């Protein structure tokens, strides 16, 4: 398990990208989204509810995700989110932008 000091703060806009990518695979409720991000990043990114839920509301407002109330296995109401067609298009654009940023940062770091 990662120590607190091993965790990394998310860059502005990165959380949206991680949420959209996570929902590209299948619909999930909020806590499951955060858990999936934690699992995939091996604990490097631990998304707190105070960051996650405002991001979900923002993405839903932009119509990049759509939420629907469902009942989970424990018979509790949860809001599950799915990626919309507009969200898929936005994710594609954001992935290209992220690739451009990563390449540029790598060039700066490798320049001697």
N, CA, C and O atoms as a printed pandas DataFrame, in Angstrom:
     atom_number atom_name residue_name chain_id  residue_number  x_coord  y_coord  z_coord
0              1         N          UNK        A               1    0.849   -1.186    0.000
1              2        CA          UNK        A               1    0.000    0.000    0.000
2              3         C          UNK        A               1    0.892    1.245    0.000
3              4         O          UNK        A               1    1.935    1.287    0.652
4              5         N          UNK        A               2    0.454    2.237   -0.739
5              6        CA          UNK        A               2    1.221    3.481   -0.849
6              7         C          UNK        A               2    1.110    4.277    0.444
7              8         O          UNK        A               2    0.050    4.335    1.067
8              9         N          UNK        A               3    2.215    4.883    0.831
9             10        CA          UNK        A               3    2.218    5.796    1.966
10            11         C          UNK        A               3    1.635    7.132    1.512
11            12         O          UNK        A               3    1.594    7.432    0.319
12            13         N          UNK        A               4    1.195    7.912    2.462
13            14        CA          UNK        A               4    0.650    9.247    2.168
14            15         C          UNK        A               4    1.636   10.048    1.330
15            16         O          UNK        A               4    1.236   10.761    0.410
16            17         N          UNK        A               5    2.940    9.934    1.649
17            18        CA          UNK        A               5    3.953   10.710    0.936
18            19         C          UNK        A               5    4.171   10.217   -0.489
19            20         O          UNK        A               5    4.759   10.929   -1.303
20            21         N          UNK        A               6    3.705    9.010   -0.802
21            22        CA          UNK        A               6    3.844    8.469   -2.156
22            23         C          UNK        A               6    2.716    8.926   -3.075
23            24         O          UNK        A               6    2.781    8.719   -4.287
24            25         N          UNK        A               7    1.696    9.537   -2.515
25            26        CA          UNK        A               7    0.560    9.991   -3.319
26            27         C          UNK        A               7    0.942   11.268   -4.050
27            28         O          UNK        A               7    1.813   12.019   -3.612
28            29         N          UNK        A               8    0.283   11.494   -5.156
29            30        CA          UNK        A               8    0.583   12.655   -5.986
30            31         C          UNK        A               8   -0.679   13.490   -6.154
31            32         O          UNK        A               8   -1.758   12.950   -6.401
32            33         N          UNK        A               9   -0.544   14.799   -6.020
33            34        CA          UNK        A               9   -1.672   15.681   -6.274
34            35         C          UNK        A               9   -1.973   15.675   -7.765
35            36         O          UNK        A               9   -1.064   15.632   -8.594
36            37         N          UNK        A              10   -3.247   15.719   -8.092
37            38        CA          UNK        A              10   -3.660   15.744   -9.493
38            39         C          UNK        A              10   -3.458   17.132  -10.070
39            40         O          UNK        A              10   -3.783   18.132   -9.431
40            41         N          UNK        A              11   -2.926   17.191  -11.268
41            42        CA          UNK        A              11   -2.821   18.457  -11.978
42            43         C          UNK        A              11   -4.210   18.925  -12.360
43            44         O          UNK        A              11   -5.121   18.118  -12.549
44            45         N          UNK        A              12   -4.363   20.216  -12.471
45            46        CA          UNK        A              12   -5.656   20.786  -12.854
46            47         C          UNK        A              12   -6.132   20.166  -14.168
47            48         O          UNK        A              12   -5.393   20.148  -15.152
48            49         N          UNK        A              13   -7.356   19.662  -14.181
49            50        CA          UNK        A              13   -7.923   19.060  -15.377
50            51         C          UNK        A              13   -7.646   17.576  -15.515
51            52         O          UNK        A              13   -8.311   16.889  -16.291
52            53         N          UNK        A              14   -6.668   17.072  -14.768
53            54        CA          UNK        A              14   -6.317   15.662  -14.881
54            55         C          UNK        A              14   -7.415   14.765  -14.318
55            56         O          UNK        A              14   -7.678   13.692  -14.860
56            57         N          UNK        A              15   -8.052   15.195  -13.241
57            58        CA          UNK        A              15   -9.111   14.392  -12.639
58            59         C          UNK        A              15  -10.227   14.136  -13.641
59            60         O          UNK        A              15  -10.727   13.016  -13.737
60            61         N          UNK        A              16  -10.620   15.156  -14.385
61            62        CA          UNK        A              16  -11.666   14.973  -15.400
62            63         C          UNK        A              16  -11.254   13.899  -16.400
63            64         O          UNK        A              16  -12.054   13.032  -16.752
64            65         N          UNK        A              17  -10.023   13.957  -16.848
65            66        CA          UNK        A              17   -9.512   12.984  -17.808
66            67         C          UNK        A              17   -9.550   11.573  -17.214
67            68         O          UNK        A              17   -9.956   10.627  -17.889
68            69         N          UNK        A              18   -9.135   11.430  -15.969
69            70        CA          UNK        A              18   -9.142   10.112  -15.330
70            71         C          UNK        A              18  -10.564    9.567  -15.159
71            72         O          UNK        A              18  -10.801    8.373  -15.345
72            73         N          UNK        A              19  -11.496   10.436  -14.808
73            74        CA          UNK        A              19  -12.890   10.010  -14.654
74            75         C          UNK        A              19  -13.456    9.578  -15.998
75            76         O          UNK        A              19  -14.065    8.514  -16.105
76            77         N          UNK        A              20  -13.259   10.397  -17.022
77            78        CA          UNK        A              20  -13.788   10.056  -18.345
78            79         C          UNK        A              20  -13.205    8.741  -18.845
79            80         O          UNK        A              20  -13.928    7.900  -19.379
80            81         N          UNK        A              21  -11.903    8.566  -18.673
81            82        CA          UNK        A              21  -11.260    7.315  -19.110
82            83         C          UNK        A              21  -11.807    6.121  -18.336
83            84         O          UNK        A              21  -12.042    5.059  -18.913
84            85         N          UNK        A              22  -12.006    6.289  -17.048
85            86        CA          UNK        A              22  -12.551    5.206  -16.223
86            87         C          UNK        A              22  -13.952    4.827  -16.690
87            88         O          UNK        A              22  -14.286    3.644  -16.751
88            89         N          UNK        A              23  -14.759    5.808  -17.015
89            90        CA          UNK        A              23  -16.129    5.537  -17.464
90            91         C          UNK        A              23  -16.196    5.056  -18.901
91            92         O          UNK        A              23  -17.235    4.564  -19.342
92            93         N          UNK        A              24  -15.101    5.192  -19.637
93            94        CA          UNK        A              24  -15.062    4.680  -21.004
94            95         C          UNK        A              24  -15.233    3.157  -20.992
95            96         O          UNK        A              24  -15.772    2.584  -21.939
96            97         N          UNK        A              25  -14.784    2.522  -19.949
97            98        CA          UNK        A              25  -14.826    1.066  -19.844
98            99         C          UNK        A              25  -16.211    0.541  -19.500
99           100         O          UNK        A              25  -16.688   -0.430  -20.088
100          101         N          UNK        A              26  -16.860    1.209  -18.521
101          102        CA          UNK        A              26  -18.220    0.789  -18.123
102          103         C          UNK        A              26  -18.784    1.809  -17.146
103          104         O          UNK        A              26  -18.030    2.560  -16.528
104          105         N          UNK        A              27  -20.093    1.843  -17.005
105          106        CA          UNK        A              27  -20.704    2.750  -16.031
106          107         C          UNK        A              27  -20.313    2.345  -14.604
107          108         O          UNK        A              27  -20.184    1.159  -14.301
108          109         N          UNK        A              28  -20.129    3.333  -13.743
109          110        CA          UNK        A              28  -19.777    3.092  -12.344
110          111         C          UNK        A              28  -20.380    4.185  -11.471
111          112         O          UNK        A              28  -20.676    5.279  -11.951
112          113         N          UNK        A              29  -20.559    3.887  -10.199
113          114        CA          UNK        A              29  -20.976    4.925   -9.253
114          115         C          UNK        A              29  -19.731    5.626   -8.717
115          116         O          UNK        A              29  -18.611    5.154   -8.911
116          117         N          UNK        A              30  -19.936    6.751   -8.046
117          118        CA          UNK        A              30  -18.836    7.621   -7.644
118          119         C          UNK        A              30  -17.731    6.937   -6.867
119          120         O          UNK        A              30  -16.557    7.071   -7.212
120          121         N          UNK        A              31  -18.088    6.205   -5.820
121          122        CA          UNK        A              31  -17.066    5.558   -4.995
122          123         C          UNK        A              31  -16.292    4.529   -5.818
123          124         O          UNK        A              31  -15.083    4.375   -5.643
124          125         N          UNK        A              32  -16.981    3.830   -6.709
125          126        CA          UNK        A              32  -16.308    2.840   -7.565
126          127         C          UNK        A              32  -15.343    3.521   -8.538
127          128         O          UNK        A              32  -14.298    2.959   -8.867
128          129         N          UNK        A              33  -15.685    4.722   -8.998
129          130        CA          UNK        A              33  -14.785    5.477   -9.882
130          131         C          UNK        A              33  -13.496    5.795   -9.125
131          132         O          UNK        A              33  -12.399    5.561   -9.632
132          133         N          UNK        A              34  -13.633    6.326   -7.919
133          134        CA          UNK        A              34  -12.463    6.668   -7.101
134          135         C          UNK        A              34  -11.628    5.426   -6.813
135          136         O          UNK        A              34  -10.400    5.474   -6.883
136          137         N          UNK        A              35  -12.278    4.327   -6.495
137          138        CA          UNK        A              35  -11.565    3.085   -6.196
138          139         C          UNK        A              35  -10.817    2.572   -7.424
139          140         O          UNK        A              35   -9.681    2.111   -7.319
140          141         N          UNK        A              36  -11.455    2.654   -8.577
141          142        CA          UNK        A              36  -10.801    2.190   -9.815
142          143         C          UNK        A              36   -9.566    3.040  -10.124
143          144         O          UNK        A              36   -8.528    2.502  -10.511
144          145         N          UNK        A              37   -9.667    4.345   -9.958
145          146        CA          UNK        A              37   -8.520    5.227  -10.194
146          147         C          UNK        A              37   -7.393    4.876   -9.220
147          148         O          UNK        A              37   -6.227    4.817   -9.609
148          149         N          UNK        A              38   -7.746    4.643   -7.954
149          150        CA          UNK        A              38   -6.736    4.260   -6.968
150          151         C          UNK        A              38   -6.067    2.941   -7.356
151          152         O          UNK        A              38   -4.847    2.808   -7.261
152          153         N          UNK        A              39   -6.869    1.965   -7.793
153          154        CA          UNK        A              39   -6.323    0.660   -8.182
154          155         C          UNK        A              39   -5.395    0.779   -9.383
155          156         O          UNK        A              39   -4.274    0.270   -9.361
156          157         N          UNK        A              40   -5.858    1.446  -10.422
157          158        CA          UNK        A              40   -5.088    1.536  -11.666
158          159         C          UNK        A              40   -3.779    2.284  -11.443
159          160         O          UNK        A              40   -2.754    1.938  -12.032
160          161         N          UNK        A              41   -3.811    3.301  -10.602
161          162        CA          UNK        A              41   -2.595    4.085  -10.353
162          163         C          UNK        A              41   -1.789    3.526   -9.181
163          164         O          UNK        A              41   -0.823    4.143   -8.733
164          165         N          UNK        A              42   -2.187    2.369   -8.697
165          166        CA          UNK        A              42   -1.511    1.696   -7.583
166          167         C          UNK        A              42   -1.356    2.619   -6.385
167          168         O          UNK        A              42   -0.319    2.628   -5.722
168          169         N          UNK        A              43   -2.404    3.399   -6.113
169          170        CA          UNK        A              43   -2.429    4.267   -4.952
170          171         C          UNK        A              43   -1.764    5.614   -5.134
171          172         O          UNK        A              43   -1.742    6.417   -4.200
172          173         N          UNK        A              44   -1.226    5.882   -6.301
173          174        CA          UNK        A              44   -0.600    7.190   -6.527
174          175         C          UNK        A              44   -1.644    8.294   -6.477
175          176         O          UNK        A              44   -1.395    9.354   -5.902
176          177         N          UNK        A              45   -2.811    8.060   -7.074
177          178        CA          UNK        A              45   -3.899    9.028   -7.026
178          179         C          UNK        A              45   -5.023    8.471   -6.169
179          180         O          UNK        A              45   -5.625    7.450   -6.502
180          181         N          UNK        A              46   -5.300    9.145   -5.069
181          182        CA          UNK        A              46   -6.416    8.795   -4.198
182          183         C          UNK        A              46   -7.376    9.979   -4.262
183          184         O          UNK        A              46   -7.100   11.047   -3.715
184          185         N          UNK        A              47   -8.490    9.780   -4.927
185          186        CA          UNK        A              47   -9.443   10.865   -5.162
186          187         C          UNK        A              47  -10.404   10.951   -3.981
187          188         O          UNK        A              47  -11.130   10.005   -3.676
188          189         N          UNK        A              48  -10.389   12.091   -3.337
189          190        CA          UNK        A              48  -11.245   12.330   -2.176
190          191         C          UNK        A              48  -12.636   12.767   -2.637
191          192         O          UNK        A              48  -12.775   13.382   -3.695
192          193         N          UNK        A              49  -13.670   12.451   -1.842
193          194        CA          UNK        A              49  -15.040   12.849   -2.206
194          195         C          UNK        A              49  -15.180   14.346   -2.481
195          196         O          UNK        A              49  -15.952   14.747   -3.352
196          197         N          UNK        A              50  -14.443   15.167   -1.751
197          198        CA          UNK        A              50  -14.522   16.616   -1.948
198          199         C          UNK        A              50  -14.025   17.077   -3.305
199          200         O          UNK        A              50  -14.345   18.182   -3.744
200          201         N          UNK        A              51  -13.252   16.245   -3.966
201          202        CA          UNK        A              51  -12.804   16.526   -5.337
202          203         C          UNK        A              51  -13.640   15.769   -6.353
203          204         O          UNK        A              51  -13.986   16.297   -7.410
204          205         N          UNK        A              52  -13.964   14.514   -6.018
205          206        CA          UNK        A              52  -14.666   13.644   -6.963
206          207         C          UNK        A              52  -16.065   14.155   -7.303
207          208         O          UNK        A              52  -16.399   14.320   -8.476
208          209         N          UNK        A              53  -16.872   14.402   -6.290
209          210        CA          UNK        A              53  -18.274   14.711   -6.572
210          211         C          UNK        A              53  -18.475   16.054   -7.275
211          212         O          UNK        A              53  -19.341   16.143   -8.146
212          213         N          UNK        A              54  -17.722   17.094   -6.942
213          214        CA          UNK        A              54  -17.825   18.310   -7.768
214          215         C          UNK        A              54  -17.409   18.056   -9.221
215          216         O          UNK        A              54  -18.001   18.619  -10.142
216          217         N          UNK        A              55  -16.397   17.214   -9.428
217          218        CA          UNK        A              55  -15.971   16.891  -10.797
218          219         C          UNK        A              55  -17.076   16.136  -11.532
219          220         O          UNK        A              55  -17.346   16.415  -12.700
220          221         N          UNK        A              56  -17.711   15.190  -10.861
221          222        CA          UNK        A              56  -18.814   14.446  -11.497
222          223         C          UNK        A              56  -19.953   15.385  -11.864
223          224         O          UNK        A              56  -20.514   15.284  -12.955
224          225         N          UNK        A              57  -20.295   16.286  -10.970
225          226        CA          UNK        A              57  -21.365   17.252  -11.266
226          227         C          UNK        A              57  -20.984   18.144  -12.444
227          228         O          UNK        A              57  -21.819   18.429  -13.303
228          229         N          UNK        A              58  -19.735   18.585  -12.488
229          230        CA          UNK        A              58  -19.258   19.431  -13.587
230          231         C          UNK        A              58  -19.317   18.668  -14.912
231          232         O          UNK        A              58  -19.783   19.204  -15.917
232          233         N          UNK        A              59  -18.850   17.434  -14.914
233          234        CA          UNK        A              59  -18.847   16.633  -16.140
234          235         C          UNK        A              59  -20.268   16.323  -16.605
235          236         O          UNK        A              59  -20.544   16.271  -17.804
236          237         N          UNK        A              60  -21.161   16.119  -15.644
237          238        CA          UNK        A              60  -22.566   15.875  -15.991
238          239         C          UNK        A              60  -23.193   17.151  -16.559
239          240         O          UNK        A              60  -23.963   17.090  -17.517
240          241         N          UNK        A              61  -22.867   18.293  -15.976
241          242        CA          UNK        A              61  -23.376   19.574  -16.464
242          243         C          UNK        A              61  -22.903   19.835  -17.902
243          244         O          UNK        A              61  -23.642   20.398  -18.710
244          245         N          UNK        A              62  -21.680   19.427  -18.211
245          246        CA          UNK        A              62  -21.132   19.581  -19.564
246          247         C          UNK        A              62  -21.695   18.542  -20.541
247          248         O          UNK        A              62  -21.419   18.600  -21.739
248          249         N          UNK        A              63  -22.485   17.594  -20.028
249          250        CA          UNK        A              63  -23.095   16.504  -20.811
250          251         C          UNK        A              63  -22.053   15.516  -21.337
251          252         O          UNK        A              63  -22.277   14.850  -22.348
252          253         N          UNK        A              64  -20.914   15.426  -20.647
253          254        CA          UNK        A              64  -19.894   14.449  -21.028
254          255         C          UNK        A              64  -20.129   13.113  -20.338
255          256         O          UNK        A              64  -19.654   12.073  -20.792
256          257         N          UNK        A              65  -20.878   13.158  -19.221
257          258        CA          UNK        A              65  -21.333   11.944  -18.558
258          259         C          UNK        A              65  -22.807   12.113  -18.234
259          260         O          UNK        A              65  -23.322   13.229  -18.177
260          261         N          UNK        A              66  -23.475   10.991  -18.025
261          262        CA          UNK        A              66  -24.885   11.025  -17.628
262          263         C          UNK        A              66  -25.037   10.132  -16.404
263          264         O          UNK        A              66  -24.507    9.022  -16.363
264          265         N          UNK        A              67  -25.758   10.623  -15.419
265          266        CA          UNK        A              67  -25.964    9.872  -14.189
266          267         C          UNK        A              67  -27.384    9.363  -14.094
267          268         O          UNK        A              67  -28.320    9.996  -14.584
268          269         N          UNK        A              68  -27.537    8.205  -13.455
269          270        CA          UNK        A              68  -28.856    7.628  -13.212
270          271         C          UNK        A              68  -28.830    6.929  -11.860
271          272         O          UNK        A              68  -27.860    6.255  -11.514
272          273         N          UNK        A              69  -29.894    7.095  -11.112
273          274        CA          UNK        A              69  -29.972    6.453   -9.805
274          275         C          UNK        A              69  -30.304    4.982   -9.973
275          276         O          UNK        A              69  -31.210    4.615  -10.721
276          277         N          UNK        A              70  -29.552    4.141   -9.261
277          278        CA          UNK        A              70  -29.763    2.695   -9.284
278          279         C          UNK        A              70  -29.642    2.182   -7.847
279          280         O          UNK        A              70  -29.374    2.943   -6.918
280          281         N          UNK        A              71  -29.845    0.884   -7.693
281          282        CA          UNK        A              71  -29.687    0.243   -6.391
282          283         C          UNK        A              71  -28.518   -0.726   -6.490
283          284         O          UNK        A              71  -28.449   -1.537   -7.413
284          285         N          UNK        A              72  -27.597   -0.637   -5.529
285          286        CA          UNK        A              72  -26.435   -1.526   -5.567
286          287         C          UNK        A              72  -26.751   -2.873   -4.914
287          288         O          UNK        A              72  -27.889   -3.122   -4.515
288          289         N          UNK        A              73  -25.748   -3.732   -4.807
289          290        CA          UNK        A              73  -25.941   -5.079   -4.255
290          291         C          UNK        A              73  -26.414   -5.048   -2.805
291          292         O          UNK        A              73  -27.081   -5.975   -2.346
292          293         N          UNK        A              74  -26.068   -3.981   -2.087
293          294        CA          UNK        A              74  -26.484   -3.840   -0.685
294          295         C          UNK        A              74  -27.849   -3.153   -0.556
295          296         O          UNK        A              74  -28.259   -2.779    0.543
296          297         N          UNK        A              75  -28.538   -2.993   -1.672
297          298        CA          UNK        A              75  -29.877   -2.375   -1.712
298          299         C          UNK        A              75  -29.852   -0.898   -1.336
299          300         O          UNK        A              75  -30.847   -0.361   -0.849
300          301         N          UNK        A              76  -28.701   -0.237   -1.567
301          302        CA          UNK        A              76  -28.600    1.202   -1.325
302          303         C          UNK        A              76  -28.680    1.935   -2.651
303          304         O          UNK        A              76  -28.190    1.455   -3.673
304          305         N          UNK        A              77  -29.311    3.112   -2.620
305          306        CA          UNK        A              77  -29.388    3.933   -3.838
306          307         C          UNK        A              77  -28.039    4.574   -4.105
307          308         O          UNK        A              77  -27.446    5.201   -3.227
308          309         N          UNK        A              78  -27.566    4.406   -5.333
309          310        CA          UNK        A              78  -26.319    5.034   -5.759
310          311         C          UNK        A              78  -26.547    5.641   -7.131
311          312         O          UNK        A              78  -27.372    5.164   -7.910
312          313         N          UNK        A              79  -25.809    6.688   -7.410
313          314        CA          UNK        A              79  -25.903    7.309   -8.726
314          315         C          UNK        A              79  -24.757    6.775   -9.568
315          316         O          UNK        A              79  -23.585    7.005   -9.267
316          317         N          UNK        A              80  -25.109    6.061  -10.622
317          318        CA          UNK        A              80  -24.109    5.521  -11.535
318          319         C          UNK        A              80  -23.974    6.452  -12.725
319          320         O          UNK        A              80  -24.942    7.063  -13.178
320          321         N          UNK        A              81  -22.753    6.542  -13.217
321          322        CA          UNK        A              81  -22.453    7.451  -14.321
322          323         C          UNK        A              81  -21.958    6.661  -15.513
323          324         O          UNK        A              81  -21.276    5.646  -15.371
324          325         N          UNK        A              82  -22.317    7.149  -16.700
325          326        CA          UNK        A              82  -21.828    6.547  -17.943
326          327         C          UNK        A              82  -21.304    7.661  -18.832
327          328         O          UNK        A              82  -21.723    8.813  -18.722
328          329         N          UNK        A              83  -20.395    7.304  -19.702
329          330        CA          UNK        A              83  -19.838    8.255  -20.658
330          331         C          UNK        A              83  -20.834    8.454  -21.793
331          332         O          UNK        A              83  -21.377    7.479  -22.313
332          333         N          UNK        A              84  -21.077    9.682  -22.179
333          334        CA          UNK        A              84  -21.976    9.974  -23.301
334          335         C          UNK        A              84  -21.153   10.029  -24.597
335          336         O          UNK        A              84  -19.924    9.985  -24.567
336          337         N          UNK        A              85  -21.847   10.125  -25.721
337          338        CA          UNK        A              85  -21.155   10.260  -27.015
338          339         C          UNK        A              85  -20.307   11.537  -27.016
339          340         O          UNK        A              85  -19.176   11.532  -27.502
340          341         N          UNK        A              86  -20.851   12.622  -26.477
341          342        CA          UNK        A              86  -20.080   13.874  -26.387
342          343         C          UNK        A              86  -18.876   13.682  -25.479
343          344         O          UNK        A              86  -17.810   14.244  -25.733
344          345         N          UNK        A              87  -19.036   12.898  -24.429
345          346        CA          UNK        A              87  -17.935   12.609  -23.525
346          347         C          UNK        A              87  -16.835   11.806  -24.202
347          348         O          UNK        A              87  -15.651   12.026  -23.943
348          349         N          UNK        A              88  -17.222   10.875  -25.069
349          350        CA          UNK        A              88  -16.224   10.094  -25.820
350          351         C          UNK        A              88  -15.417   11.001  -26.745
351          352         O          UNK        A              88  -14.198   10.865  -26.855
352          353         N          UNK        A              89  -16.105   11.924  -27.406
353          354        CA          UNK        A              89  -15.405   12.863  -28.282
354          355         C          UNK        A              89  -14.467   13.762  -27.473
355          356         O          UNK        A              89  -13.326   14.003  -27.870
356          357         N          UNK        A              90  -14.960   14.251  -26.342
357          358        CA          UNK        A              90  -14.143   15.121  -25.486
358          359         C          UNK        A              90  -12.931   14.346  -24.960
359          360         O          UNK        A              90  -11.825   14.885  -24.912
360          361         N          UNK        A              91  -13.131   13.107  -24.571
361          362        CA          UNK        A              91  -12.027   12.280  -24.078
362          363         C          UNK        A              91  -10.963   12.116  -25.154
363          364         O          UNK        A              91   -9.771   12.192  -24.856
364          365         N          UNK        A              92  -11.368   11.894  -26.385
365          366        CA          UNK        A              92  -10.410   11.737  -27.484
366          367         C          UNK        A              92   -9.565   13.006  -27.642
367          368         O          UNK        A              92   -8.351   12.929  -27.829
368          369         N          UNK        A              93  -10.205   14.154  -27.567
369          370        CA          UNK        A              93   -9.490   15.432  -27.678
370          371         C          UNK        A              93   -8.530   15.590  -26.497
371          372         O          UNK        A              93   -7.373   15.972  -26.676
372          373         N          UNK        A              94   -9.009   15.299  -25.309
373          374        CA          UNK        A              94   -8.182   15.448  -24.115
374          375         C          UNK        A              94   -6.994   14.487  -24.100
375          376         O          UNK        A              94   -5.921   14.830  -23.604
376          377         N          UNK        A              95   -7.185   13.297  -24.638
377          378        CA          UNK        A              95   -6.069   12.344  -24.723
378          379         C          UNK        A              95   -4.981   12.873  -25.652
379          380         O          UNK        A              95   -3.793   12.756  -25.349
380          381         N          UNK        A              96   -5.376   13.449  -26.769
381          382        CA          UNK        A              96   -4.386   14.033  -27.688
382          383         C          UNK        A              96   -3.645   15.186  -27.007
383          384         O          UNK        A              96   -2.428   15.317  -27.141
384          385         N          UNK        A              97   -4.384   16.013  -26.282
385          386        CA          UNK        A              97   -3.773   17.132  -25.570
386          387         C          UNK        A              97   -2.811   16.613  -24.492
387          388         O          UNK        A              97   -1.710   17.141  -24.336
388          389         N          UNK        A              98   -3.220   15.596  -23.763
389          390        CA          UNK        A              98   -2.362   15.021  -22.732
390          391         C          UNK        A              98   -1.081   14.464  -23.358
391          392         O          UNK        A              98    0.007   14.673  -22.820
392          393         N          UNK        A              99   -1.195   13.759  -24.486
393          394        CA          UNK        A              99   -0.014   13.225  -25.177
394          395         C          UNK        A              99    0.937   14.357  -25.562
395          396         O          UNK        A              99    2.154   14.217  -25.443
396          397         N          UNK        A             100    0.383   15.474  -26.022
397          398        CA          UNK        A             100    1.194   16.632  -26.397
398          399         C          UNK        A             100    1.922   17.200  -25.181
399          400         O          UNK        A             100    3.100   17.547  -25.266
400          401         N          UNK        A             101    1.222   17.294  -24.053
401          402        CA          UNK        A             101    1.821   17.821  -22.821
402          403         C          UNK        A             101    2.927   16.898  -22.322
403          404         O          UNK        A             101    4.009   17.363  -21.962
404          405         N          UNK        A             102    2.667   15.608  -22.300
405          406        CA          UNK        A             102    3.666   14.640  -21.823
406          407         C          UNK        A             102    4.923   14.705  -22.692
407          408         O          UNK        A             102    6.040   14.676  -22.176
408          409         N          UNK        A             103    4.741   14.790  -23.991
409          410        CA          UNK        A             103    5.884   14.883  -24.910
410          411         C          UNK        A             103    6.689   16.147  -24.645
411          412         O          UNK        A             103    7.919   16.108  -24.609
412          413         N          UNK        A             104    5.999   17.264  -24.459
413          414        CA          UNK        A             104    6.688   18.538  -24.219
414          415         C          UNK        A             104    7.455   18.522  -22.903
415          416         O          UNK        A             104    8.592   18.992  -22.845
416          417         N          UNK        A             105    6.855   17.993  -21.856
417          418        CA          UNK        A             105    7.529   17.925  -20.550
418          419         C          UNK        A             105    8.742   16.990  -20.663
419          420         O          UNK        A             105    9.811   17.306  -20.141
420          421         N          UNK        A             106    8.589   15.866  -21.327
421          422        CA          UNK        A             106    9.704   14.937  -21.498
422          423         C          UNK        A             106   10.859   15.609  -22.243
423          424         O          UNK        A             106   12.026   15.391  -21.916
424          425         N          UNK        A             107   10.529   16.421  -23.238
425          426        CA          UNK        A             107   11.582   17.114  -23.985
426          427         C          UNK        A             107   12.351   18.074  -23.081
427          428         O          UNK        A             107   13.573   18.176  -23.180
428          429         N          UNK        A             108   11.645   18.773  -22.208
429          430        CA          UNK        A             108   12.296   19.700  -21.288
430          431         C          UNK        A             108   13.178   18.922  -20.312
431          432         O          UNK        A             108   14.312   19.322  -20.050
432          433         N          UNK        A             109   12.672   17.829  -19.779
433          434        CA          UNK        A             109   13.422   17.051  -18.799
434          435         C          UNK        A             109   14.651   16.378  -19.400
435          436         O          UNK        A             109   15.647   16.165  -18.708
436          437         N          UNK        A             110   14.582   16.044  -20.682
437          438        CA          UNK        A             110   15.699   15.335  -21.341
438          439         C          UNK        A             110   16.734   16.290  -21.929
439          440         O          UNK        A             110   17.827   15.868  -22.306
440          441         N          UNK        A             111   16.394   17.571  -22.006
441          442        CA          UNK        A             111   17.327   18.540  -22.564
442          443         C          UNK        A             111   18.418   18.830  -21.538
443          444         O          UNK        A             111   18.134   19.122  -20.376
444          445         N          UNK        A             112   19.660   18.744  -21.981
445          446        CA          UNK        A             112   20.750   18.905  -21.026
446          447         C          UNK        A             112   21.420   20.210  -21.059
447          448         O          UNK        A             112   22.353   20.444  -20.291
